[in-house]
Amino acid sequence: MAADGPEAVQPDRAREVSAAVEDETELLGWANRFALLGDPNRLRLLYGIHRAGEICVSDLASGVGMSHTATSQALRLLRMQDWVTTRRDGRLVLYRLDDAIVHDLLHQLGATHSQRHTHT
């Protein structure tokens, strides 16, 4: 609890709150997740990857109605955060979701898998 903050009316409750927010790394991690999820285009891409399982940039861009360039830039950012990973299949680079927390969040938001998608 900050020493310069107001005096608590119920100190035990204030200590509970302090304990909940003391892990700055965890808080920053969640803030980053929400910031990335807050962009509608990135969220569209995540929904699309979640539903498709593995998908190449061209098919994903076509499916969400974004340019190839914008899709690639957003995927690069998601890949830097370890939310998606790639696998090469001949000339194609396939993207898939690779973060269990983000996967679970997408389910909470109502994202579903296609019939042909197998969760790994």
Rosetta blueprint (number, residue, H / E / L):
1 M L
2 A L
3 A L
4 D L
5 G L
6 P L
7 E L
8 A L
9 V L
10 Q L
11 P H
12 D H
13 R H
14 A H
15 R H
16 E H
17 V H
18 S H
19 A H
20 A H
21 V L
22 E L
23 D L
24 E H
25 T H
26 E H
27 L H
28 L H
29 G H
30 W H
31 A H
32 N H
33 R H
34 F H
35 A H
36 L H
37 L H
38 G L
39 D L
40 P H
41 N H
42 R H
43 L H
44 R H
45 L H
46 L H
47 Y H
48 G H
49 I H
50 H H
51 R H
52 A H
53 G L
54 E E
55 I E
56 C E
57 V H
58 S H
59 D H
60 L H
61 A H
62 S H
63 G H
64 V H
65 G L
66 M L
67 S L
68 H H
69 T H
70 A H
71 T H
72 S H
73 Q H
74 A H
75 L H
76 R H
77 L H
78 L H
79 R H
80 M H
81 Q L
82 D L
83 W L
84 V E
85 T E
86 T E
87 R E
88 R E
89 D E
90 G L
91 R L
92 L E
93 V E
94 L E
95 Y E
96 R E
97 L E
98 D L
99 D L
100 A H
101 I H
102 V H
103 H H
104 D H
105 L H
106 L H
107 H H
108 Q H
109 L L
110 G L
111 A L
112 T L
113 H L
114 S L
115 Q L
116 R L
117 H L
118 T L
119 H L
120 T L
